[in-house]
Amino acid sequence: QDAFVFASFNANRKISLQTVNLWIDILKQTPNSMMWILCERADARANLLAKFKSAGIDTKRIVVCPKLTYQHHINRIPLADIGLDTYPYNGHTTTSEQLWTGLPVLTFKGTNFASRVSESLLNAIGVPELVAAGPEDYVKEAVALYNNQDKIADYRKRLDENRFRMPLFDAERFCQHLETAYEMMADRAKRGLAPDHI
């Protein structure tokens, strides 16, 4: 109850060795913290725990949870303090779910689509500061948030305020933009123009 909770609800296949090493660095610098990881497979759970243990992290600080029904899963997300994204394959649905429930998610800039999804989502909901420049900044920012929980409260407030105001979860706005794009494409075709960027 009194620990600071870092969480990753991403699929296990997204948890690279680089990601785990970054989490280890974060845990070493945040003594009253724990890591909450979604993991169904017994072999993956054993590998993760062995890796944390070999790095000197007490495995009591690692909580591995199973999948739950969707509603139970959504309800448990806000119990964490900060979501930690994976690299090089970011959370897609997972990051969206966390942001929807008001959990700030920390990521860092990638170089391709799969590693830039969370950056796009964070920009679309108005918290681009949660996108670190790279792996070292990801660790520094996670530690800084651990040391300044008022900032986390501010992020939660902003996420709550932006949920229905910013583009990320505005399906009607997206639909209108998509319809406009179709109309522009049809108009170009009717005028005999070749396809182009719109």
N, C-alpha and C positions, 0 to 999 in steps of 0.2 A: 504493500500500500504506500510506503514512503519512498520507494525507489523511483528514479527517473527512468521512463520506459522508452527506449528506442525500439521501433518495430519495422519489420519487413513482412508483408503478406504476399510477396511476389512468389510466383511458381519457382520451385527448386531449380529447375533447369536454367533460370536466369541468375542464379547466385554463383558468380564466377569466383575463382580463387582471389583475384584482385579485389573483388567486393568484400569477401570475408576478411582479407588482410586490412582493408580500410576500417571495417567494423572493429577489428581487434585494436587498431590504433586508437579509435574513438573510445572504446571501453577502457583502455589503459589510462586514458586521460580524464575519465569521468568515473571516479570511484564509487559513487552511489547510484550507479546506473545498471540497467539490465537490458538484454536484447531479447525481443519477442519475435519468433520466427514461425511462419506457417510451414509445416512440413508433414506430409502424409507418409512418405516412404521410410521404412525402418532403416534401410542402408544409408539413405541420405542423411537422416537424423544422426546416425552413428558417426558418419564422416564429419558432419558439421561440429558435433560435440568434441570429437577427437581433435579437430583442428584448433578449436578454441582452447582446449585443455593443453595442447602442445605449445601454445603461445603464452601459457601462464594465466589464462582467464579461468576463474573458478566456474565450473559448469553450472553451479547453482544460480549464476547470473544469466544463464541462457534458458529461456522458456520456449519450448517447442510445442506448438499447438496444432490440432488437427483442423481439417475443413469442417465447417458447420453449415447448416441451412443458410440461405442467403440472408434472411432477416437477422438471424443470430450473429452472422458475420458482420453485417453492417452495424449492428448494435455494439459490438465489442471494439470496433476500430477506435472510437474516441477515448478509450481507456489509455491509449498510448499517449506519449508526450510529443514525439516527433517520428514521422515515417522516414526511413532511410531507403532511398532508391537503389536499384541494382544497376550494374554496368558490366558489359557494354549493351545489354538488352534491358531497357527501362521497363518500369511498370506502365501498362497501358490502361486496361480496365482497373487494375489495382490502384494506380495513382488517382484515377478519376473517382473511384469509390472513397478513397481516403479524403480527397479534397471535398467531396460532397458531404461527408460527415464532419468536416471542419478540422481534420487532422493536417497540420502543415507537413509537407513532404520536401525533404532536402535531396537535391540531385546535383549533377555537374554536367557541364557541356560535353556533348559527344561530337562525333564526326560524321554520323550517318543517321538515317531515319530511326532505326531501332534505339539508338543511344541519344536521341533528341526529342523523344515523345514527351517525356515528363517536362522538359523545358517548355515545349509548346503549350502543354496543359497549364503550367504555372503562369505563363504569360497571359493565357486566355482568361484566367481567373483573377489576374491583377496582383500577383505576388512574385514578380521576376527576381526579387532579391534571394529567393530560395534556390536559385540556380548558381551554384559555385562555378568558378572559372575552370577548375580541374580537380584531380583527386586530393591534392594537398589542401586546397581551399575547402573542399568537402569536409575533410576531417576538422579543420580549424573552425568552420562554421558550426558543425555539430557540437563541438566542445563549447563554442561561444554561446550557443542556445542553451546548453546544459547549465552554463553559468549565469544566464540571464533569462529566467523563466517568464519575466514580464513581457519580453519580446515574443515569446510563444503565445501568451495570452492575446497580444496585439494581432498576431497572425490569425489566430482562431477567430477573433472578432471580424477581421477583414474578410476572411473566407466566408463567414456567416453572412456578412453584408453583401458580398459580391456574388454569392451563389445564384441569386435570381436577377442580378443586374449586369454581370459581365457575360461575354459571349459563350464561355465554356459550356454551360448547361442550358443555354437559350435555344432550345430545339426549334421554336417558331422562327426566330431570326435566321437560323441556319437554313431552314426550309425556304424562307423567302429569298435568301441569297442564292440558293440552289435553283429555285424557280427562275430567278432573274438571269442566271447563267444560261439555263436552257433557252429562255426567250432570246438572249443575245446570240446564242449559237444558231437558233432557227432563223433569226433575222439575217445573219451573215449568209446562211445557206440560200435563203430566198433571194438575196441580192447577188448570188453567184460568186460570193467571196470565198476564198480558201479558209480553212480553219486557222485560228490565230489565238494567241494568249488573250485572255479576257480578265 
